[in-house]
């Protein structure tokens, strides 16, 4: 479910439906983290950063990219 919501969030971002995209991407991150998934959150945070960039919020985008890097460092090795 988390993977499907992340994919839908990316599609909505590409359609310019940024609020809906953010909702789906945050749901995907939350669900994946609750389930202990260590791969999905990293790339989902990156896609959420792209939503922030599209909104023109550079500071939020940078913060979200840092979260992606942090999640990636905890990812599967």
HELIX and SHEET records of a PDB file:
HELIX    1   1 UNK A    2  UNK A   14  1                                  13    
HELIX    2   2 UNK A   18  UNK A   34  1                                  17    
HELIX    3   3 UNK A   40  UNK A   55  1                                  16    
HELIX    4   4 UNK A   58  UNK A   73  1                                  16    
END                                                                             
